[in-house]
Amino acid sequence: MRKCIKYACIYAGASAMALCVGPAFAVQNVANTSQKGSLLIYPLINVDTENSSNTLIEISNDQNTSVHVECNYVNERKDRVDFDFTLTGKATVSWEVLTGSGDIAAPLFPSAGTFPGNPRRGELICFAVDKPVQNQIAFNHLTGTATVVNRADTDARQPKQAFRYNPWSFIARDAAGLPAADNTIQGTPGDLVLSGANDGSSYDGCPAYNIVNFMPNGATLDGITTIDNDLVGVSCNQDLRQDFLLHTTKLKFTIWNVNENSFTGTWICVDSVFSVGFGAGDRTAGLTNGSNFDFSTLRTDNARYQVKGVASTQCPANLSVRPKSRGCLE
């Protein structure tokens, strides 16, 4: 078993990279944001000093028995830190990410890294483990929330804002596809397989694609004008080790306006933790045909898009960041 760092990878089996960003295309054994699970992924953690931002995290145990939880912060520049804690029966813990204060001794959010992106924004991944933190286990009783607070958003007329969301929740499945029994070791230690397979070692699968409703950049409805839109997401293929491989994919967008006219040819290469700005003033470099998100192109005050991660030679399949560690005990 791997013991050089607590946990190694989460990945989406043999499928193309999927995303945790919004309402999901749902089939059997697909993760969602309204169930309890053994693995929780919070795709947006924000402690950006530009907007005086902070994120408040809550994780609850809806079972009468206790469980140990392993968590990982990863920022957009791929700096990371891990920590763990125990949740007693029916307990709830909460903390705020900026200073780490709260019910547990949470570390500070990582602020370094060598890749493009905002080092003050990223993700939180938490999952049930045994007490020695050597095996991931089934414990389908975890829930949570994240509240993102902006105290000084200078781009908006209302600088003080907050919103709450539920994390993506993945159920650990048994060989019949049912929720696995509590404390069952789930698969190979260090590898969390998000395939939805009925093999007794996997978790729920990731959505095949995501759909989002939005007001185009520059659209006005009932006196409210959209300045810009952003997409924040994380991949279901991630390497959580300090010596990691970076997984990249091509995000392919199809956009429809109210009249059901479709607009294609919009895409961008991203890695495992990302944010994409769609607005004319903050459009992310590398976004091809980003004007397809603008009112001047769509000509309607509402629209929707589908986003899907696809394999493409335009994006490297795996970019080796550092040599893969072979110093682990396996």
Secondary structure, 3 states (H helix, E strand, C coil): CCCCCCCCEEECCCCCCCECCCCECCCCCECECCCCECEEEEEEEECCHHHCEEEEEEEEECCCCCEEEEEEEEECCECEEEEEEEECCCCEEEEECCCCCECCCCCCCCCCECCCCCCCEEEEEEEEECCCCCCEECCCCEEEEEEEEECCCCCCCCCCEEEEECCEEECEECCCCCECCCCCECCCCCEEEECCCCCCCEECECCCCEEEEECCECCEECCEECCCCEEEEEECCEECCCCCEEECEEEEEEEEECCCCEEEEEEEEECCEEEEECCCCCCCCCCECHHHHEHHHHCCCCEEEEEEEECCCCCCCEEECCCCCCCCCC
